[in-house]
Amino acid sequence: MADTPNYQIRSLVWGDDEDGHNATFKVRRNGTVFSIEIRPSYFINSPDNVQKFLELIQPDENFHGNIDTTKLFDWVMSPFMQLLTDLAPPADDPNETEISHQDRLSPEWYLFHSYFINEKPEPRHIFTCNDRVPGGRAFANKMWLDELEQWTVLYEPADIILSPENLQESIHRRPRRVLIKDGAIVCFYKACHSIVGALGELSNYRAIADSGLYQQGLNTCRVHGVVIDSKYFLAGILLSYIDGTDLPHALGAIHEEPDYPSHQLRRVWMQQLDDGLAALHKAGIVWGDATAENVLIDKDNNAWIINFGGRYTEGWVDEELFGTVEGDLMGLFKIWKLLFPPEAHHENSMADIAEPSH
């Protein structure tokens, strides 16, 4: 075999039962899932490999009491290299490959038992299936779906195409940048785990749309649709894709670019956030999780308010004020202090540093 095939180990579960130490590895390659089980009863006349397995599965003091997963993964996966290549070959032309979110949710799935006979590895294929997993953990009843259809579009996972950019990463991890059907609309895919949180966020986005704030130029995401699977699980929300980075990362760029972001640019960001939040509050809408991580800076150096999902991030807003206008203003003030740290006050007069105005 020439080259080692690319693959990703997505999970490792190990424990003890009546058979002794055991472990199960979940591996993905080119959209195909391999589940590999290994336990002492699978070692036939192979005491050396039993000992090797037991040594590798034990915590290592050199790794702070954790398992040396690199050595363990290399040893476990070594007999499976050819099988990975044969059962999950790459596309003939990766540039022409189109993989839907449905393909990701319903991969071909192989179960293997890792046997050793007379000290020689003999992987055993137990069965193959492609039973799909639920697209999300948020079950939506018909009443909610009927309400959603009044103002947005419901899509099936098969309608959502994984972005051809970093396709392998989208296969292995939950997709972020996706395309709708013919690829005309690029979206950010936000997975749903709680029906209460998802519907609360969607309610906020509907309120923003109904208030006319998008027409007024508010820098925040729009909802392009909701992904619902065949079992009525709300899998994800399709939001505007903003090409950029969050505020902490944008500020971190100062280490590589001494003049970025400039004092003037920080003032622009602060004014955009201040104006945007004032407009939201005037419309009766609360940001909620007002943190620097929920501010995106796009490629044109504009600041965007994102994430109305109702999560609470400790350290930004007092818990008793979370979900209120007062809490939003507390978070905004901390963002202001992040944009204009104390050392900036020595370089610029306080009059030049715009505090939140509302």
MARVEXVO-748838 format. One record per atom (N, C-alpha, C): residue in one letter; x, y, z. Coordinates in steps of 0.05 Angstrom, whole numbers, padded with zeros to 5 digits, always signed. Layout:
MARVEXVO-748838
AXYZ
...
end
This chain:
MARVEXVO-748838
M+00017-00024+00000
M+00000+00000+00000
M+00018+00025+00000
A+00012+00043-00018
A+00029+00066-00022
A+00026+00087+00000
D+00006+00104-00001
D+00002+00125+00018
D-00017+00117+00040
T-00012+00128+00064
T-00031+00124+00086
T-00056+00140+00081
P-00079+00127+00081
P-00104+00142+00076
P-00111+00162+00098
N-00123+00184+00090
N-00132+00204+00109
N-00157+00194+00124
Y-00159+00198+00149
Y-00182+00191+00165
Y-00182+00208+00190
Q-00204+00208+00204
Q-00206+00222+00230
Q-00220+00204+00250
I-00207+00202+00273
I-00220+00187+00295
I-00238+00208+00310
R-00263+00203+00309
R-00283+00222+00320
R-00289+00217+00350
S-00286+00192+00359
S-00291+00187+00387
S-00277+00161+00396
L-00273+00160+00422
L-00262+00136+00435
L-00277+00132+00461
V-00288+00108+00463
V-00302+00101+00488
V-00289+00075+00499
W-00281+00076+00524
W-00268+00052+00535
W-00279+00047+00563
G-00277+00023+00572
G-00287+00016+00599
G-00280-00013+00606
D-00294-00023+00626
D-00290-00051+00635
D-00317-00065+00637
D-00318-00090+00630
D-00341-00107+00634
D-00331-00135+00641
E-00349-00155+00639
E-00341-00182+00647
E-00319-00193+00629
D-00315-00180+00606
D-00294-00189+00588
D-00268-00174+00593
G-00268-00156+00612
G-00244-00140+00618
G-00244-00113+00604
H-00220-00102+00598
H-00218-00077+00585
H-00228-00079+00556
N-00242-00058+00547
N-00252-00057+00520
N-00253-00028+00510
A-00253-00025+00484
A-00253+00002+00473
A-00268+00001+00446
T-00281+00024+00439
T-00294+00027+00414
T-00286+00053+00401
F-00277+00052+00376
F-00267+00075+00362
F-00287+00082+00339
K-00294+00107+00337
K-00310+00116+00314
K-00293+00132+00295
V-00291+00123+00270
V-00273+00134+00251
V-00289+00143+00226
R-00282+00167+00215
R-00294+00176+00191
R-00273+00180+00169
R-00281+00172+00145
R-00265+00176+00121
R-00283+00180+00097
N-00279+00203+00083
N-00294+00209+00059
N-00324+00205+00063
G-00334+00212+00086
G-00363+00210+00092
G-00372+00183+00102
T-00355+00163+00102
T-00361+00136+00112
T-00353+00134+00141
V-00369+00120+00157
V-00363+00116+00185
V-00355+00088+00191
F-00334+00084+00206
F-00325+00058+00215
F-00326+00058+00245
S-00339+00037+00256
S-00339+00033+00285
S-00322+00008+00290
I-00301+00011+00306
I-00281-00011+00310
I-00282-00018+00340
E-00289-00043+00346
E-00290-00052+00374
E-00266-00070+00379
I-00254-00068+00402
I-00232-00085+00410
I-00235-00092+00439
R-00231-00118+00445
R-00233-00128+00473
R-00216-00153+00476
P-00209-00160+00500
P-00191-00183+00504
P-00200-00209+00491
S-00226-00215+00490
S-00236-00240+00479
S-00231-00242+00449
Y-00223-00219+00436
Y-00217-00219+00407
Y-00188-00227+00402
F-00173-00232+00423
F-00145-00240+00420
F-00143-00270+00424
I-00137-00284+00403
I-00135-00313+00403
I-00106-00321+00401
N-00096-00335+00422
N-00067-00342+00422
N-00049-00319+00415
S-00055-00296+00428
S-00040-00272+00422
S-00034-00257+00448
P-00019-00269+00466
P-00013-00256+00492
P+00003-00230+00489
D+00021-00229+00469
D+00037-00205+00466
D+00020-00181+00459
N+00000-00185+00441
N-00017-00163+00433
N-00038-00156+00454
V-00046-00176+00470
V-00063-00170+00493
V-00049-00151+00512
Q-00023-00158+00517
Q-00008-00141+00535
Q-00004-00113+00524
K+00001-00112+00498
K+00005-00086+00485
K-00021-00069+00487
F-00044-00081+00482
F-00069-00067+00484
F-00074-00057+00513
L-00069-00074+00532
L-00074-00066+00560
L-00055-00044+00568
E-00031-00044+00558
E-00012-00022+00564
E-00021+00004+00552
L-00030+00003+00527
L-00038+00028+00514
L-00064+00040+00524
I-00081+00024+00535
I-00107+00033+00545
I-00105+00044+00573
Q-00082+00041+00586
Q-00078+00051+00613
Q-00069+00080+00613
P-00077+00095+00633
P-00068+00123+00635
P-00038+00124+00638
D-00026+00145+00626
D+00003+00149+00625
D+00010+00173+00642
E+00029+00170+00661
E+00037+00192+00678
E+00049+00215+00661
N+00062+00208+00639
N+00073+00228+00621
N+00052+00246+00608
F+00027+00237+00608
F+00006+00252+00596
F-00015+00260+00617
H-00004+00267+00641
H-00021+00277+00663
H-00043+00258+00670
G-00037+00232+00670
G-00057+00212+00677
G-00076+00205+00656
N-00072+00215+00631
N-00090+00209+00609
N-00077+00187+00591
I-00093+00176+00573
I-00083+00156+00555
I-00067+00170+00533
D-00045+00157+00525
D-00029+00167+00502
D-00044+00159+00477
T-00063+00176+00469
T-00081+00168+00447
T-00066+00165+00420
T-00044+00180+00416
T-00030+00178+00391
T-00020+00150+00387
K-00006+00139+00407
K+00004+00111+00405
K-00019+00091+00402
L-00040+00095+00418
L-00063+00077+00417
L-00076+00077+00390
F-00081+00101+00379
F-00095+00103+00353
F-00078+00090+00331
D-00052+00096+00331
D-00034+00085+00311
D-00035+00054+00312
W-00034+00043+00335
W-00034+00014+00338
W-00060+00001+00330
V-00082+00014+00338
V-00109+00003+00331
V-00114+00005+00302
M-00107+00027+00289
M-00115+00032+00262
M-00097+00019+00241
S-00073+00011+00249
S-00054+00000+00231
S-00065-00023+00213
P-00080-00042+00225
P-00091-00064+00208
P-00114-00056+00189
F-00124-00031+00193
F-00147-00022+00178
F-00141-00004+00154
M-00116+00002+00149
M-00109+00021+00129
M-00120+00013+00101
Q-00116-00012+00093
Q-00125-00021+00067
Q-00155-00021+00065
L-00168-00028+00088
L-00198-00029+00088
L-00209+00000+00085
L-00196+00019+00097
L-00205+00047+00094
L-00204+00055+00065
T-00182+00048+00052
T-00179+00055+00024
T-00199+00041+00006
D-00204+00015+00012
D-00222+00000-00005
D-00251+00007-00001
L-00259+00012+00024
L-00287+00016+00030
L-00296+00045+00029
A-00277+00064+00031
A-00283+00092+00030
A-00264+00107+00012
P-00264+00099-00014
P-00245+00112-00032
P-00253+00141-00037
P-00233+00158-00044
P-00239+00186-00050
P-00254+00187-00077
A-00267+00210-00081
A-00282+00214-00106
A-00261+00215-00129
D-00270+00206-00153
D-00252+00207-00177
D-00243+00235-00182
D-00262+00254-00179
D-00255+00282-00183
D-00267+00298-00160
P-00251+00304-00139
P-00261+00318-00115
P-00274+00344-00122
N-00266+00357-00144
N-00277+00383-00151
N-00306+00381-00161
E-00314+00356-00169
E-00341+00352-00179
E-00359+00339-00158
T-00348+00334-00135
T-00364+00321-00114
T-00384+00340-00102
E-00409+00331-00099
E-00430+00347-00086
E-00441+00330-00064
I-00438+00338-00039
I-00448+00323-00017
I-00468+00339-00002
S-00492+00328+00003
S-00513+00342+00017
S-00510+00337+00047
H-00525+00353+00062
H-00526+00349+00091
H-00539+00322+00097
Q-00557+00313+00080
Q-00569+00287+00083
Q-00548+00265+00081
D-00530+00268+00062
D-00508+00248+00060
D-00492+00247+00085
R-00487+00270+00097
R-00472+00270+00122
R-00487+00257+00145
L-00513+00261+00146
L-00529+00250+00167
L-00534+00220+00163
S-00532+00211+00139
S-00538+00183+00133
S-00514+00169+00119
P-00492+00168+00133
P-00468+00156+00120
P-00470+00126+00119
E-00455+00114+00101
E-00452+00085+00102
E-00435+00079+00126
W-00443+00058+00140
W-00432+00053+00167
W-00423+00024+00170
Y-00398+00020+00178
Y-00387-00007+00180
Y-00380-00012+00209
L-00387-00037+00218
L-00378-00046+00245
L-00357-00067+00241
F-00334-00063+00254
F-00312-00083+00253
F-00304-00091+00282
H-00296-00116+00285
H-00284-00125+00309
H-00254-00130+00303
S-00237-00119+00320
S-00208-00121+00316
S-00198-00147+00329
Y-00195-00168+00313
Y-00185-00193+00323
Y-00155-00196+00319
F-00142-00212+00336
F-00114-00220+00333
F-00113-00250+00336
I-00104-00264+00315
I-00102-00293+00315
I-00072-00300+00313
N-00062-00314+00333
N-00034-00321+00333
N-00016-00297+00328
E-00023-00275+00342
E-00008-00250+00342
E-00010-00235+00315
K-00027-00244+00297
K-00031-00229+00272
K-00058-00216+00272
P-00059-00190+00264
P-00085-00176+00263
P-00103-00187+00241
E-00129-00192+00248
E-00148-00201+00229
E-00175-00186+00233
P-00177-00162+00222
P-00202-00147+00225
P-00226-00162+00214
R-00248-00162+00229
R-00272-00177+00220
R-00295-00158+00216
H-00306-00159+00192
H-00328-00142+00185
H-00354-00155+00195
I-00368-00142+00214
I-00392-00153+00226
I-00417-00147+00210
F-00421-00121+00204
F-00444-00114+00187
F-00441-00086+00176
T-00458-00079+00157
T-00458-00053+00145
T-00487-00042+00145
C-00490-00017+00150
C-00517-00005+00149
C-00514+00024+00142
N-00537+00037+00136
N-00537+00066+00131
N-00562+00078+00145
D-00569+00067+00168
D-00591+00079+00183
D-00583+00107+00191
R-00600+00126+00185
R-00594+00154+00190
R-00597+00160+00219
V-00581+00180+00227
V-00584+00191+00254
V-00601+00216+00253
P-00615+00223+00274
P-00632+00247+00273
P-00615+00271+00267
G-00626+00289+00251
G-00611+00313+00243
G-00607+00332+00266
G-00622+00330+00287
G-00619+00348+00310
G-00633+00336+00334
R-00630+00348+00356
R-00642+00338+00381
R-00666+00355+00388
A-00675+00372+00370
A-00697+00390+00376
A-00722+00381+00360
F-00741+00368+00373
F-00764+00358+00359
F-00785+00381+00356
A-00794+00385+00332
A-00813+00406+00326
A-00840+00395+00320
N-00861+00404+00334
N-00888+00393+00328
N-00900+00409+00305
K-00923+00399+00295
K-00935+00411+00271
K-00943+00440+00275
M-00952+00447+00299
M-00960+00475+00304
M-00936+00493+00300
W-00913+00486+00310
W-00890+00503+00307
W-00881+00505+00278
L-00883+00482+00264
L-00875+00481+00236
L-00893+00499+00219
D-00919+00498+00225
D-00938+00515+00210
D-00932+00544+00215
E-00925+00551+00239
E-00918+00579+00245
E-00892+00587+00231
L-00873+00570+00230
L-00848+00576+00216
L-00853+00581+00187
E-00870+00565+00175
E-00875+00567+00146
E-00889+00593+00139
Q-00899+00608+00158
Q-00912+00633+00153
Q-00892+00655+00146
W-00867+00652+00154
W-00848+00673+00150
W-00821+00665+00140
T-00815+00639+00139
T-00790+00630+00128
T-00794+00604+00112
V-00772+00593+00102
V-00774+00569+00085
V-00763+00545+00100
L-00777+00522+00097
L-00769+00497+00110
L-00754+00480+00089
Y-00731+00471+00095
Y-00715+00455+00077
Y-00710+00427+00089
E-00707+00408+00072
E-00698+00381+00080
E-00668+00380+00079
P-00655+00362+00095
P-00626+00360+00094
P-00615+00356+00066
A-00630+00342+00049
A-00620+00337+00021
A-00618+00362+00005
D-00632+00384+00014
D-00631+00409-00001
D-00607+00426+00006
I-00592+00417+00027
I-00570+00433+00037
I-00544+00420+00028
I-00528+00434+00012
I-00503+00424+00001
I-00479+00434+00017
L-00462+00415+00025
L-00438+00424+00039
L-00420+00440+00021
S-00408+00460+00032
S-00391+00478+00016
S-00368+00462+00004
P-00362+00466-00022
P-00340+00452-00034
P-00313+00460-00022
E-00312+00484-00009
E-00288+00492+00004
E-00286+00477+00031
N-00263+00464+00035
N-00259+00448+00060
N-00280+00427+00062
L-00286+00412+00040
L-00307+00393+00039
L-00302+00371+00060
Q-00278+00361+00061
Q-00271+00339+00080
Q-00276+00348+00109
E-00270+00373+00115
E-00275+00382+00142
E-00305+00384+00148
S-00321+00391+00128
S-00350+00392+00132
S-00361+00364+00136
I-00349+00344+00122
I-00358+00317+00126
I-00353+00307+00154
H-00329+00313+00164
H-00321+00302+00190
H-00333+00317+00213
R-00336+00343+00210
R-00347+00360+00231
R-00374+00371+00223
R-00388+00382+00242
R-00413+00395+00235
R-00408+00418+00216
P-00423+00419+00194
P-00418+00439+00173
P-00424+00467+00184
R-00410+00487+00174
R-00415+00515+00181
R-00423+00530+00156
R-00407+00529+00134
R-00413+00543+00110
R-00427+00523+00091
V-00452+00529+00083
V-00467+00510+00066
V-00480+00526+00044
L-00491+00512+00024
L-00505+00524+00002
L-00533+00512+00000
I-00552+00528-00008
I-00580+00519-00011
I-00584+00510-00040
K-00592+00485-00043
K-00599+00473-00069
K-00579+00479-00091
D-00586+00498-00109
D-00569+00502-00132
D-00544+00519-00126
G-00540+00525-00101
G-00516+00539-00093
G-00518+00569-00096
A-00542+00579-00102
A-00545+00608-00106
A-00542+00624-00080
I-00549+00611-00057
I-00547+00624-00031
I-00528+00610-00013
V-00508+00625-00003
V-00489+00614+00016
V-00498+00621+00044
C-00498+00602+00062
C-00509+00607+00089
C-00490+00596+00110
F-00493+00607+00134
F-00481+00595+00158
F-00501+00576+00170
Y-00492+00551+00174
Y-00510+00531+00185
Y-00506+00530+00215
K-00527+00536+00230
K-00526+00535+00259
K-00543+00511+00269
A-00530+00491+00280
A-00543+00467+00289
A-00561+00473+00313
C-00583+00459+00315
C-00602+00463+00337
C-00601+00439+00356
H-00600+00445+00382
H-00599+00424+00402
H-00622+00426+00421
S-00635+00448+00422
S-00658+00453+00440
S-00680+00466+00425
I-00704+00455+00426
I-00726+00467+00412
I-00733+00494+00424
V-00731+00496+00451
V-00737+00522+00464
V-00718+00543+00455
G-00691+00537+00456
G-00671+00556+00448
G-00674+00564+00418
A-00679+00544+00401
A-00681+00549+00372
A-00705+00567+00366
L-00728+00560+00378
L-00752+00576+00372
L-00750+00604+00383
G-00736+00606+00406
G-00731+00633+00417
G-00714+00650+00399
E-00693+00638+00388
E-00676+00653+00370
E-00690+00660+00344
L-00706+00641+00334
L-00721+00647+00309
L-00742+00669+00314
S-00754+00669+00338
S-00773+00690+00345
S-00760+00717+00344
N-00735+00719+00354
N-00720+00744+00354
N-00715+00753+00325
Y-00706+00734+00308
Y-00700+00742+00280
Y-00726+00750+00266
R-00748+00737+00272
R-00773+00746+00260
R-00780+00774+00269
A-00776+00780+00294
A-00782+00807+00304
A-00765+00828+00291
I-00739+00821+00286
I-00721+00839+00272
I-00732+00845+00244
A-00740+00823+00230
A-00750+00826+00203
A-00776+00843+00202
D-00794+00837+00221
D-00820+00851+00222
D-00817+00881+00229
S-00795+00887+00244
S-00791+00915+00252
S-00779+00933+00231
G-00771+00920+00209
G-00759+00936+00187
G-00730+00943+00192
L-00717+00931+00212
L-00689+00939+00218
L-00669+00931+00196
Y-00676+00909+00181
Y-00658+00902+00159
Y-00657+00924+00138
Q-00681+00935+00132
Q-00682+00956+00112
Q-00668+00981+00122
Q-00665+00984+00149
Q-00651+01007+00160
Q-00621+01003+00161
G-00612+00979+00153
G-00583+00974+00151
G-00571+00962+00176
L-00587+00949+00194
L-00577+00936+00217
L-00558+00914+00210
N-00534+00914+00221
N-00515+00893+00216
N-00520+00869+00234
T-00537+00851+00225
T-00541+00825+00238
T-00551+00805+00217
C-00551+00780+00225
C-00558+00759+00206
C-00588+00759+00199
R-00593+00749+00175
R-00621+00743+00167
R-00625+00713+00167
V-00649+00704+00171
V-00656+00676+00169
V-00663+00670+00140
H-00649+00651+00128
H-00656+00643+00100
H-00672+00617+00100
G-00675+00604+00122
G-00691+00580+00123
G-00684+00563+00148
V-00700+00542+00151
V-00696+00523+00173
V-00695+00495+00162
V-00677+00479+00172
V-00674+00451+00162
V-00689+00432+00180
I-00709+00418+00169
I-00725+00399+00184
I-00722+00372+00170
D-00716+00351+00186
D-00713+00325+00174
D-00740+00310+00173
S-00740+00286+00161
S-00765+00271+00157
S-00778+00263+00182
K-00764+00263+00204
K-00776+00255+00230
K-00783+00279+00247
Y-00784+00302+00234
Y-00792+00327+00247
Y-00773+00337+00268
F-00748+00330+00265
F-00727+00342+00282
F-00718+00368+00268
L-00716+00389+00284
L-00706+00414+00274
L-00675+00412+00275
A-00663+00408+00251
A-00635+00403+00250
A-00618+00428+00252
G-00626+00450+00239
G-00609+00473+00240
G-00623+00498+00228
I-00611+00521+00232
I-00621+00546+00222
I-00601+00556+00201
L-00611+00566+00178
L-00594+00576+00157
L-00594+00607+00159
L-00571+00617+00166
L-00567+00646+00171
L-00549+00658+00150
S-00549+00684+00148
S-00531+00698+00130
S-00502+00690+00137
Y-00487+00685+00116
Y-00459+00678+00120
Y-00442+00703+00120
I-00429+00709+00142
I-00412+00733+00144
I-00383+00724+00143
D-00370+00732+00123
D-00342+00725+00119
D-00324+00743+00136
G-00315+00733+00158
G-00299+00749+00176
G-00291+00733+00201
T-00286+00747+00223
T-00278+00734+00247
T-00290+00748+00271
D-00290+00735+00294
D-00302+00748+00318
D-00283+00770+00328
L-00295+00787+00345
L-00280+00811+00354
L-00254+00804+00369
P-00254+00785+00388
P-00228+00778+00401
P-00206+00770+00381
H-00213+00755+00360
H-00193+00747+00341
H-00185+00771+00324
A-00203+00789+00318
A-00196+00813+00303
A-00177+00830+00319
L-00182+00833+00345
L-00164+00848+00361
L-00137+00834+00365
G-00137+00808+00364
G-00112+00792+00366
G-00094+00797+00343
A-00105+00806+00320
A-00088+00811+00297
A-00068+00833+00302
I-00072+00848+00323
I-00054+00871+00329
I-00025+00861+00333
H-00022+00836+00342
H+00004+00825+00346
H+00020+00821+00320
E+00005+00817+00299
E+00018+00813+00273
E+00019+00839+00257
E-00002+00856+00261
E-00003+00881+00247
E-00005+00904+00268
P+00017+00916+00274
P+00017+00936+00296
P-00003+00958+00293
D-00010+00965+00269
D-00028+00988+00265
D-00057+00979+00261
Y-00063+00953+00265
Y-00090+00943+00261
Y-00100+00930+00287
P-00124+00936+00295
P-00142+00956+00284
P-00135+00984+00295
S-00137+01003+00278
S-00130+01031+00286
S-00150+01041+00307
H-00142+01062+00320
H-00160+01075+00339
H-00186+01084+00326
Q-00184+01095+00301
Q-00207+01104+00287
Q-00225+01081+00280
L-00214+01059+00271
L-00230+01035+00264
L-00244+01024+00288
R-00231+01024+00311
R-00245+01015+00336
R-00269+01033+00342
R-00266+01059+00337
R-00288+01078+00342
R-00311+01071+00323
V-00304+01064+00298
V-00325+01057+00279
V-00340+01032+00289
W-00325+01012+00297
W-00338+00987+00307
W-00356+00994+00331
M-00346+01010+00350
M-00361+01016+00374
M-00387+01031+00366
Q-00385+01049+00347
Q-00409+01065+00339
Q-00429+01046+00326
Q-00420+01028+00309
Q-00438+01009+00296
Q-00452+00992+00316
L-00438+00982+00336
L-00450+00965+00357
L-00470+00982+00374
D-00462+01006+00381
D-00479+01023+00397
D-00505+01030+00382
D-00502+01037+00357
D-00526+01044+00341
D-00544+01019+00336
G-00531+00996+00331
G-00546+00972+00326
G-00562+00963+00351
L-00549+00964+00374
L-00562+00955+00398
L-00585+00975+00405
A-00580+01001+00401
A-00601+01021+00407
A-00626+01015+00389
A-00621+01008+00364
A-00643+01002+00345
A-00658+00977+00354
L-00644+00957+00363
L-00657+00933+00373
L-00674+00939+00397
H-00663+00954+00416
H-00678+00960+00440
H-00703+00977+00434
K-00700+00995+00415
K-00723+01012+00408
K-00746+00994+00396
A-00738+00972+00383
A-00758+00954+00371
A-00767+00933+00392
G-00757+00935+00416
G-00766+00916+00437
G-00751+00890+00436
I-00728+00889+00424
I-00713+00864+00421
I-00687+00865+00438
V-00682+00844+00453
V-00659+00842+00470
V-00638+00823+00457
W-00613+00832+00458
W-00591+00815+00448
W-00588+00791+00465
G-00585+00794+00491
G-00583+00772+00509
G-00554+00765+00516
D-00541+00750+00498
D-00514+00741+00503
D-00494+00762+00492
A-00493+00785+00506
A-00477+00807+00496
A-00448+00803+00503
T-00433+00790+00486
T-00405+00785+00490
T-00389+00792+00465
A-00363+00795+00469
A-00345+00802+00446
A-00345+00779+00425
E-00348+00754+00435
E-00349+00732+00416
E-00373+00732+00398
N-00394+00747+00406
N-00418+00749+00390
N-00418+00775+00373
V-00395+00785+00369
V-00391+00808+00350
V-00372+00797+00328
L-00381+00799+00303
L-00365+00791+00280
L-00355+00816+00266
I-00330+00815+00257
I-00318+00836+00240
I-00315+00824+00212
D-00329+00836+00193
D-00328+00824+00166
D-00303+00834+00151
K-00301+00825+00126
K-00277+00831+00109
K-00276+00861+00102
D-00299+00875+00105
D-00299+00903+00099
D-00296+00920+00125
N-00289+00906+00147
N-00285+00920+00172
N-00310+00932+00184
N-00332+00918+00181
N-00357+00926+00194
N-00363+00907+00217
A-00375+00918+00238
A-00381+00902+00262
A-00410+00892+00260
W-00414+00866+00265
W-00441+00854+00264
W-00448+00842+00291
I-00473+00846+00299
I-00484+00834+00323
I-00496+00807+00315
I-00488+00785+00328
I-00498+00759+00322
I-00507+00744+00347
N-00520+00722+00342
N-00527+00702+00363
N-00548+00713+00382
F-00573+00707+00376
F-00596+00714+00393
F-00608+00689+00405
G-00591+00669+00410
G-00601+00643+00419
G-00607+00640+00448
G-00602+00660+00463
G-00610+00659+00491
G-00591+00645+00510
R-00567+00639+00501
R-00547+00627+00519
R-00535+00648+00537
Y-00526+00638+00560
Y-00513+00657+00580
Y-00484+00651+00581
T-00467+00672+00577
T-00438+00669+00580
T-00429+00683+00605
E-00419+00668+00624
E-00411+00680+00650
E-00389+00700+00646
G-00390+00722+00661
G-00369+00741+00661
G-00375+00766+00645
W-00396+00766+00629
W-00402+00789+00613
W-00427+00804+00623
V-00446+00790+00632
V-00471+00803+00642
V-00478+00790+00668
D-00486+00806+00688
D-00495+00794+00713
D-00519+00776+00708
E-00519+00753+00721
E-00539+00733+00714
E-00568+00743+00718
E-00572+00759+00739
E-00599+00769+00744
E-00607+00790+00723
L-00588+00801+00707
L-00595+00820+00686
L-00595+00808+00659
F-00589+00782+00657
F-00588+00769+00631
F-00616+00769+00618
G-00616+00776+00592
G-00642+00778+00578
G-00657+00804+00581
T-00642+00824+00591
T-00655+00851+00595
T-00639+00872+00580
V-00651+00895+00577
V-00637+00918+00565
V-00613+00925+00582
E-00616+00925+00608
E-00594+00932+00626
E-00571+00912+00623
G-00577+00887+00619
G-00556+00867+00615
G-00542+00871+00589
D-00557+00878+00568
D-00544+00884+00542
D-00524+00908+00544
L-00533+00929+00559
L-00515+00952+00562
L-00491+00945+00579
M-00494+00927+00598
M-00470+00919+00613
M-00450+00904+00595
G-00461+00887+00579
G-00443+00872+00560
G-00430+00891+00540
L-00445+00911+00530
L-00435+00930+00511
L-00412+00947+00524
F-00416+00954+00549
F-00395+00970+00562
F-00369+00954+00565
K-00372+00928+00570
K-00348+00911+00572
K-00334+00908+00545
I-00350+00908+00524
I-00339+00907+00497
I-00324+00933+00492
W-00335+00955+00501
W-00322+00981+00498
W-00295+00981+00512
K-00294+00970+00536
K-00269+00969+00551
K-00249+00950+00537
L-00259+00930+00523
L-00241+00912+00508
L-00229+00927+00484
L-00246+00943+00471
L-00236+00958+00448
L-00217+00981+00455
F-00222+00992+00479
F-00205+01015+00488
F-00194+01008+00515
P-00174+00991+00517
P-00162+00983+00542
P-00148+01007+00556
P-00141+01005+00581
P-00130+01028+00596
P-00105+01040+00582
E-00089+01023+00569
E-00065+01034+00556
E-00072+01053+00534
A-00096+01049+00522
A-00104+01067+00500
A-00111+01095+00511
H-00119+01096+00536
H-00126+01121+00548
H-00102+01140+00550
H-00078+01129+00552
H-00055+01145+00554
H-00047+01157+00527
E-00055+01143+00505
E-00047+01152+00479
E-00069+01170+00467
N-00093+01169+00477
N-00115+01185+00467
N-00130+01197+00490
S-00139+01221+00487
S-00154+01233+00509
S-00181+01219+00511
M-00192+01219+00535
M-00218+01206+00539
M-00239+01217+00522
A-00237+01242+00514
A-00257+01254+00497
A-00257+01242+00469
D-00234+01230+00461
D-00233+01217+00435
D-00243+01189+00435
I-00249+01178+00458
I-00258+01150+00460
I-00288+01149+00465
A-00303+01140+00445
A-00332+01141+00446
A-00343+01119+00464
E-00354+01127+00487
E-00368+01108+00504
E-00395+01102+00492
P-00407+01079+00500
P-00435+01073+00491
P-00453+01096+00499
S-00470+01105+00481
S-00485+01130+00485
S-00513+01125+00495
H-00523+01100+00494
H-00551+01097+00502
H-00554+01078+00525
end
